[in-house]
Amino acid sequence: MATACILQQNACVHLKSRHLEVSRANPETGKQEVLRSIPLHDLDRLIISEDAQMTSRALARMLREDIPISVLGWNDRFLGGFLPATPAQGSFRLNQYRRTLDSEFTLEVARQWVTAKIYNQRRVLQRLDAARRQHRDKNSDEMENVTARETADDLGGYLKTVEAVRSIDEVRGLEGASTARYFRAWSTFLPEGAIFGRRSTRPPLNAVNACISFASTLLYHEAVTFLHSHGLDPSLGALHTTENRRWSLALDLIEPFRPAVGESLTLDLFSRSILNPKEHFEHREGGVYLNDAGRKKFLLQYERRLERQFLSEHVGHRTTLRQQIENEAVQYKGALDTPETLKPFRMNWNHASSWHRQLHSLGHLVGRGFPQDRIQKIATGPKTNAHPDCIWRNQTPTLGSCCSGLRGLRLSGTI
């Protein structure tokens, strides 16, 4: 699946044959200059800033091609979007309305989502602690992070507790307590200069919170889009109460993905110096937000993370995080009839062993004379190209020898 992000101020998007052409006026000559030509057959979604313009012909063609469009505001908030028309699914909606009023059903699905979220929070801390211990073994003067290990043990206790709760309020209380405990430990892995303090939203008060909030905004809209496309009402929540002016079910669905995407991506961006608090953020309206350069870098890494293939122990096959978000919506639709079928996303238990299993499996296929093109199809991951004025996700696999396929698998990683 391919995503285009058009963030350039005063950019104009219009239709040319079967391509979206992105142009902008040259500040010196005043003439329109083409920045990018995007083939529609390679595009699955479009994110556009409020400063860009799009012609009605381009908009209509994208809707005909079943390509959703999201509009982001200056403060990284999701302003709205355009969704392709979907068949009416009234019976599913009626069933959803009935189930949302069923306290036993909402308790069960809320418990499942919170259990998966705490599980993934624990996995993030365990991986970070293991990586730091490995580094500390090579650098004996580095301090051991006892906080992360203790917090992971505490989260294990929360997992047992949430199974026994008998009210939705208790589930929400455990989710809040575990998340506060988790963030205290998670923040100890941030590099020097990346200030966190505490979780702050609306507005985010520092660069780290700005990234977590932006990732949450993107995840939220992904979930809204998938819920609409599968005929569900995104406003009817279980863990999050149903309220006007928000898509509560979308908030429910993304809870298990916050540690794997929002927090993990944020930590990665600062640890690898992809983002710098002084260069890629700006103060506005009492808060801190990504500037244009920072937003481009963030979206590129976000897309890479969501489209990177990995062998999931949870579903038993190769997948992507974006596919798992959609799978969450599909599962919830099925759970309206059979709640026990809801199995929210869980990160792999053993990162290293999963990676070695992938290599071992591919080596076994080579030894058995398995067709090389089939092995390449399994092993290779997507390739990403960046453009200075719009971010374009190219999904064409890079094929080569079997060895290059194994290198592609290394890049695809494991979640």
N, C-alpha and C positions, 0 to 999 in steps of 0.2 A: 504494500500500500504506500502511496506517495503523498507527501504534504508539501504545499508551497506556502511560504510565509512572506507576505509583501508588507514591509514595514517602512519603506522609504517615504519620507514626507513629500506630498504633492505628486506621488506616482499616479499614473492613469492606466487602468487595465481595460483593454478592449479586445474584441474577438476578431481574429484574422484567420479565415478558413477554419481549420480544426486546432488552432493554437490560441492561447491567451498571450497577448503581447503587452508587456509592461514597459511603459515609457515615462519620461520625465522631461520637462523643459530645461534646456541648457541655460544656466543663469547668465551667461554672457551673450549668447546669440538669441535666446528666447525660443529656439526651435526644439521640437520634440525629438528626443533621442531614445532609441529602443534600448532598454536595459536587459531584457530577457524575453525569450519566446518559449512558452511552456506548452508542450503537446497535451491536449486534453485526455488522450487515451492513456497517458502515464499518471494522471492526477486523480487522487481519491478524496482530497479535502483541501480547502483553502482557508488560511488565516490572513486577515487583512486589517491594517490599522485604520483608525477613524480619519487619519490624514490623507489616505489614498482614495481614489475615485474609481468607480467601475461603471461601465456602460450597461444599459438595460439588456442589450443584445448578449453581452457576455454573461450577465447574470442568468438570463433565460436559458442560454445554452448549457450552462453548468447544471442547472436544475434538471434539464432534460437528460443530462448524462448522469444523474443521481450523485452529484458532487455537492456536499454541504459546504456552506460558507460561514465562517465565524468572524465577528468584528470585535476588535480589542480597543479599549479606550486608552487615554494617555496615562492612566494610573494602573494599567495592566488588568483592569476589570473587564470581564466579558459583558459587552453591551447588548449582544443579541446575535442573531444569525438567520440564515435562509436554509430551509431544509426541503429536499425533494418531497413531492407528494407521495404519501404511502396509502395503501388500501385501508379502508375503514375496518377496525377490529373491535366492534362494539361489545361482543360477548366477552372478549378478553378483558376489556376495561371494566365491565360489570363485575366480573369475577375478582379483578384487582380491588375494586372498591369494597366488595364484601369482605375480602381477606384482610384489608387494611383495618377494618373495624373489628376483626377477630383478635382479641388480646393474646390468646395462646399462640396464634400464628406470628404476630409481630414480635412476641417475646422470643420465639424460636429463631427467627431469621436475624433479629438483632443480636442474639447470643452468638450466632454463627459468624456474623461480620466482626464483632468485637474479638472473638476468639482468634480469628485469622489475623486481625490487626496486631494483637498482642504477640502472637506467634511470630509475625514478621518483624516487629520491633525487637524481639529477643534475638532473632536471627541476625539482624543488622549489628547489634552490640556484640554478639559472639564472634562474628566475622571480623569486626574492627579490632576486638581484643586479641584474636588469634594473629591478625596481621601485625599488631603492635608488639606482641610477645616475640614473634619471629624476628622483627626488626631489633628488639631489645637484646635478643640472643647474640646478635652481631654487634650491638653497641651496648655493652654491659653497664655503662654509666647512665642509661636512660631509666627514668622512673617507671615502675610497674603501675598500670591502671587498675587498681583494685575496685574502683567505683563501678566500672563497666561489668565486671564479673559478678559483683554483688547485686547489681540492678538486674542482670540477666536471670539470676536465681530468684529475685523477687518477682519478676515477670512470670517465671514458671509457676510461682504460687498463685498469681492472679489467674493464670490459665485454669488452674484447678477450681478456683473460687467461682469463676464465671459460669462454670458448668452447673453449679448448684443453686444459682440465684433464681428467685421465683417472681421477680417483677421487673418491668422495663426500666424503672427508675434505678434499681440496683445495677443493672447492666450499664446504664449511662454513667453512674457514679464510678464503677470499676474502670470504664474506658477513660474517664477523665483523670483518675488517680494514676493509672498505669502510664498514660501519655505524659503527665507531668514528671513522673519518676524517670521515664525513658529519656526525655529531653535533657534532664540534668546530667545524665551519663553521656548521652550523645554529644553534647556540647564540649565535653572534655577532649574530643578528637579533632576539633576545629584547629586550624593552624593559627599561629600568633598573628594578630591584626584583624582576624575575623571575629568581631564581637557579636555575641548572641544575647547573653543576659537571661531573657525569658522569651517565651512565645508571645509575639504581639501581632495583631492584625487590625486592619481598618483604622488607622494606617499601620503598616509595618514600620518599626522604629529604627531598624538598622539593615545593613545589606544582607545578612544571613536570613532574617525574617522576610525580606523582600523576595528572595529566591524561593523560599518555602511557599510563600503565598502565591507567587506567580505559577509555580508548579501545580498548586492546588486548583487555581483557576483553570488551567489547561486541562487537568484531569476531570474537573467538574463538567466542563463543556463536552469532553469526550463522552462521558457517561450520559449526559443529556441527549446527545445526538444518537447514541446507540439505543437508548430507551425509546425515543421517538420512533426510530426506524423499525423497532420490533413491536410497535403497537401498544406500548405501555405509557402510563401517565407518570412522568418523572416527578410530579409534585407530591405524590402520596408516599410519605416516608414511614419507616418503622422505628429505627434507632433515632433518627431525627424526626421530631414531631412535624406533622403536616401543618404548614402555615402558608399564608398568602405571600406572594412575591419571592418565592424561592423554590427550587427543585429539590425537595427533601430526599427523594429516593436516589437521586444522583449522588447526593452527599453520602448516603448509606453505602452505595456501591463502591465508592472510591476509598473507603476507609482502609481496606487491606492493602491498597496500593500506595498509600502515603509513605510508609517507611521505604519501600522498594524504589519509589520514584522521587518524591519530594525531598526527603531528608538525605537519601543516598546520593542523589544527583547534586544537591547543594553542597554536601561535604566534598564530593569529588571536584566540583568546580573551583572551590577555594583551595583545596589541598594541592591541586595541579596548577594553581595560579592561572587558570583560564579566566577567572573573574578577579578583579581587584577592587576592594571597597572604595578606593579613592578615584579610580579611573572609570568605572562602569556603572556608577550609581549617581543619583542626584536627589536633593532635598526638595520636596514639593508638598504644599498643603499640610504641613506638620508631620510628614512621613518621609520614608526613604524608598525610592523606586529605581528600577533598572533604567538607564538611559538608552538611547537608540543603539549604541555600540554593544552595550551589555545585553540588551534584549536579543540581538541577533546571535550573539555567542550562546546565550542560554537556549534559545529555540533550536539551534543546530544540535547541541548536546542532548536536549530533550528528545528530539526526533530520533537521534541515534539510539538512545536508550530504549524508546518504545518500539522501535523497529528491529532491534538486534535480536537475532534468533538465538534460542537456547533450548537445551533439552530439559524439559520440566519433569521433575519427579512427581509433581502434583497431578498432571494430566497424562503423563506417560508418553509424550511425544514432543517433537520440536515445535516451538511456538514463539510468539512475541508477547511483550506486555500489552500492546494494543489489542492483539487478538484475545488476550485474557480479559481485558476490560469488556469487550463485546460479549465474550463468553459468560461473564458475570450477569449481563442483562438477559441473555438467553436462559441461563440457569434459573434466574429469579422468575422468569415467565413460566417455566416448568414447575417451579416450586409452589406456584399458586394452587396447583392441584396436588402435588406431592412434596411437602416441605422438606422431607429428608433428602431429596436430591440436590439441595443447595449445598455446594461445596466451595466456599469462597477461596480466592487465590492464596496460595501459600508459597513462600520462597523455598528453594531447595535447601535440604538439611545440610548436606556436605558439599560445599563449593568445589573443593579440590577433587574429591572422589568422583563427583559427577563429571568433571572435566576429563579425568583419566578414563572413565567409562566410555565417554564419547570417542576418545582417541582409540581405545581398545576395540570398540565396536567397528570403527572404520577400518582399522588394521585387519580385523578378522574378515571383513568383506573383501579387502584387497587380496588376502591369502586364499580366499575361496574363488577367486576369479570373477567376482561380481562386476557387472558392466560398469566401466569407468564413468560414463555419463551419469549413471544413477548415483554413484558415490559423490560425484561433483555436486549433484543437485542437493544431496543431503548436507554436504560439508560447507558449501560456500554461503557466505552471508551477503547482505546488501552493501552497496558502495555509496558513499555520500560525497557530494560536491557542494561547495559553498560559493555563493556569489556575493560581492560586496554590497549589492543593493537589494537583493531579495534572496532568501534562503530556499534552496531547491533540493528536494530529496529524490535522488535517482535510485530506483529500485532494481536496475539491471544487474544481475549477478555477474561476477567476474569468474569466468571459467578458464581452466588451464590444465596443467598436469595434476595427477592425484596429490602430489606434494603441495601444490598451491592450494588445492582444496582443503588440506589439513591446516594450512596457514589461515585460510578463510574461516575455518571453524574456530581457531584460536581467537580471532578477532570477534567472532559472534558472541563468545562468552557464555556464562551461566548465571541465571538469576536465582 
